[in-house]
């Protein structure tokens, strides 16, 4: 009975370490994706709105 309990404890520890390692890798991948520089195509802004016209708006306010 002691051997079975010992085996269960060791197996649980191994599964815990595997899960923790997998979660850490997923978090690192998410962090890497979130902090990666993005290259927006010309004419598009990063928040999805239309870019402001530099010439017409600036001239009409002065």
N, C-alpha and C positions, 0 to 999 in steps of 0.2 A: 504494500500500500504506500509506503514511503517513497519507493522508486517512482510510482505513478504520479504522486503529488509533486515530486521533484521535477519529473519530466514536464508536467503541466506548467509549473512555474517557469522553467527554462523556455519552453515553447511560447508562453505568453510574453516573456521578456524579449524574445527574438521578434515576435510579431509587432510588439510595441516599437522596437527600434526601427524595423522596416517601415512602419507607418510614419514614424516621426521623420525619417530620412526622406520619404516620398513627399510628405507635406512641406518640408523645408525646400525641396527642389521645386515644387509647384509655386511656393511663395517667391523664390528667387527668380523663377521664370516670369512670374507676373510683375515683379518689381522691374526686371530688365525690360519687359515690354512697355511698362508704364513710363519709364524714364528714357526710353530710346528717342533720339531725335527724329522728328517726322519731316518729310519733305512734301510740302503741299504743291500741287500743280499751280502754274501761274494763273492768277485771276481768282483763286479760291482762298478763303481765309481758314484758319484752323477751327473756328467754331461753326462753320457751315453757312454763315451769312454772306451776303454779297459784299465785295470790297467797295470802299468809298471811292468816288471819282476824285482824283487829286486836282484836276484843273478847274472844273466847273463849280464845285462847291467852294473852294478856296477863293476864287475870284468873286463870287456873288456875295460873300460875307464882308468883303473889304469895301 
